[in-house]
C-alpha cells in the first residue's frame, strides 16, 4: 500500500472518531432522547413517543409553569419521569371539584385530558422545588402520590423540546 492511500484512510478514520466524540458530548451535555413508557402525559405525549430534551434550558432562567421536564423519580432516582410543572416555589397547589388551584385561583389547563376525579392538597411548594403532574391526571403517578411530593430544581435533567412518534414500521 502506498503512503497516499494510508494517509487518506487515516484522515477518514479521524473524521469518524471526531464525529462520534462530538455526538457523545452533545448527547451527554446538551440534548438527549427519552422514550415515554406510560400514558401519564396523554394526549400531549403518547405511549412510545420519543421526546428530545434540552439539558441547558434552565442555564439562564428558572423553570416555568407548564414546562414539560425529565427528572429522576423522587422516590426512586434510578427511574426517569416526564411530567409538567404545575406548582412553583412558594405557591399552594390544591385539587378540588375537578380542577387544580394555585393560591386559590383555578389553573387554566387546555392540555389536560380530563378533570381530576379526586381532590388533593393543599400542598405548599418549598423553595427551589416544583409540584409535578401528568396531563392524563387520572392515570398519572405524580406529585399527588409520591412520598417526596416535590421535585428539587437541581434534579431537572432537561426540558422537552419536541416529540416524535415511534416509527415501528421502520423495523
C-alpha positions as CSV (number, residue, x, y, z in Angstrom):
1,X,0.0,0.0,0.0
2,X,1.3,3.4,-0.8
3,X,1.6,6.3,1.6
4,X,-1.2,8.3,-0.1
5,X,-3.8,5.5,0.5
6,X,-2.8,5.2,4.2
7,X,-2.9,8.9,4.6
8,X,-6.4,9.1,3.1
9,X,-7.7,6.1,5.2
10,X,-6.3,7.7,8.4
11,X,-8.0,11.0,7.6
12,X,-11.4,9.3,7.2
13,X,-10.9,7.4,10.5
14,X,-10.1,10.7,12.2
15,X,-13.2,12.3,10.8
16,X,-15.3,9.4,12.1
17,X,-13.6,9.5,15.6
18,X,-14.2,13.2,15.9
19,X,-17.9,12.8,14.7
20,X,-18.5,10.1,17.3
21,X,-16.8,12.2,20.0
22,X,-19.0,15.3,19.2
23,X,-22.2,13.2,19.1
24,X,-21.2,11.7,22.5
25,X,-20.6,15.2,24.0
26,X,-23.8,16.6,22.6
27,X,-25.8,13.7,24.0
28,X,-24.1,13.9,27.4
29,X,-24.2,17.7,27.9
30,X,-26.7,19.3,25.5
31,X,-29.6,17.1,24.3
32,X,-30.9,13.6,24.9
33,X,-33.8,11.4,23.8
34,X,-36.3,9.7,26.1
35,X,-38.9,7.1,25.3
36,X,-42.3,7.6,27.1
37,X,-43.4,4.2,28.5
38,X,-46.8,5.2,30.1
39,X,-49.9,7.2,29.2
40,X,-49.5,9.7,32.1
41,X,-48.9,12.6,29.6
42,X,-51.6,11.7,27.1
43,X,-52.9,13.4,24.9
44,X,-49.8,15.7,24.8
45,X,-47.3,12.8,24.6
46,X,-48.4,9.3,23.7
47,X,-47.1,5.9,24.9
48,X,-43.9,5.1,23.0
49,X,-43.4,8.6,21.6
50,X,-39.8,9.8,21.7
51,X,-39.0,13.2,23.3
52,X,-35.9,15.3,22.6
53,X,-34.9,17.1,25.7
54,X,-32.6,20.1,26.1
55,X,-30.3,19.9,29.1
56,X,-29.3,23.6,29.1
57,X,-32.8,25.0,29.2
58,X,-32.5,26.4,32.7
59,X,-29.0,27.7,32.5
60,X,-30.2,31.4,32.3
61,X,-33.7,31.2,33.7
62,X,-35.9,29.3,36.1
63,X,-38.3,26.6,35.1
64,X,-41.8,27.9,34.4
65,X,-45.3,26.6,35.0
66,X,-46.4,24.4,32.0
67,X,-42.9,23.3,31.1
68,X,-42.6,19.5,30.5
69,X,-39.4,18.2,32.0
70,X,-37.5,15.0,32.5
71,X,-36.2,14.1,36.0
72,X,-35.4,11.2,38.3
73,X,-38.4,10.0,40.1
74,X,-38.1,11.5,43.7
75,X,-39.0,8.2,45.4
76,X,-36.6,6.1,43.2
77,X,-33.9,8.1,41.4
78,X,-33.0,5.1,39.2
79,X,-36.2,5.7,37.2
80,X,-36.8,8.8,35.0
81,X,-40.2,10.5,34.8
82,X,-41.5,13.1,32.4
83,X,-44.2,15.5,33.8
84,X,-45.5,19.0,33.6
85,X,-44.5,21.7,36.1
86,X,-47.7,22.8,37.8
87,X,-46.7,24.4,41.2
88,X,-43.9,26.9,41.5
89,X,-41.8,27.6,44.7
90,X,-43.9,29.3,47.4
91,X,-47.2,28.5,45.8
92,X,-50.1,26.5,47.3
93,X,-51.4,23.8,45.0
94,X,-54.8,22.1,45.6
95,X,-57.2,20.0,43.6
96,X,-60.9,20.2,44.2
97,X,-64.1,19.8,42.3
98,X,-62.2,18.5,39.2
99,X,-59.8,21.5,38.9
100,X,-56.3,22.4,40.0
101,X,-56.0,25.6,42.0
102,X,-52.9,27.7,42.5
103,X,-53.1,30.0,45.5
104,X,-56.9,29.7,45.4
105,X,-57.2,30.5,41.7
106,X,-58.3,27.8,39.2
107,X,-55.5,27.0,36.7
108,X,-56.2,27.3,33.0
109,X,-55.1,24.0,31.5
110,X,-56.1,23.4,27.9
111,X,-53.7,20.4,27.6
112,X,-55.4,18.3,30.3
113,X,-57.1,15.1,29.0
114,X,-59.8,15.1,31.7
115,X,-60.6,16.7,35.0
116,X,-59.2,15.2,38.2
117,X,-61.5,12.7,39.8
118,X,-60.0,13.0,43.4
119,X,-59.4,16.1,45.5
120,X,-55.8,16.6,46.8
121,X,-53.8,19.0,48.9
122,X,-53.4,21.7,49.7
123,X,-49.6,21.5,49.4
124,X,-47.2,24.4,49.8
125,X,-44.3,24.1,47.4
126,X,-41.0,24.6,49.1
127,X,-38.3,27.0,47.9
128,X,-36.3,25.6,44.9
129,X,-38.9,22.8,44.3
130,X,-41.8,22.2,42.0
131,X,-45.1,20.3,42.1
132,X,-45.4,18.0,39.1
133,X,-48.4,16.5,37.3
134,X,-49.1,14.4,34.2
135,X,-51.6,15.7,31.6
136,X,-53.6,12.5,31.9
137,X,-54.5,13.4,35.5
138,X,-56.5,10.3,36.4
139,X,-53.8,7.9,35.1
140,X,-50.6,9.7,36.3
141,X,-48.4,8.8,39.3
142,X,-47.3,12.3,40.0
143,X,-46.6,14.7,43.0
144,X,-50.0,13.9,44.5
145,X,-49.0,10.3,45.2
146,X,-45.2,10.5,45.8
147,X,-43.7,10.1,49.3
148,X,-41.4,13.0,48.4
149,X,-44.1,15.3,47.0
150,X,-41.9,17.9,45.3
151,X,-39.2,17.9,42.7
152,X,-36.0,19.8,43.6
153,X,-34.9,22.2,40.8
154,X,-31.4,20.7,40.7
155,X,-32.8,17.3,39.8
156,X,-34.3,18.5,36.5
157,X,-32.4,16.8,33.7
158,X,-33.9,18.9,30.9
159,X,-36.9,20.5,29.2
160,X,-38.8,18.7,26.5
161,X,-38.2,20.4,23.1
162,X,-40.3,18.3,20.8
163,X,-41.7,14.8,20.4
164,X,-41.9,12.3,17.5
165,X,-43.7,9.1,17.2
166,X,-42.2,5.6,17.5
167,X,-41.9,4.6,13.8
168,X,-42.4,0.9,14.3
169,X,-42.9,0.4,10.6
170,X,-39.1,1.0,10.1
171,X,-38.1,-2.2,11.9
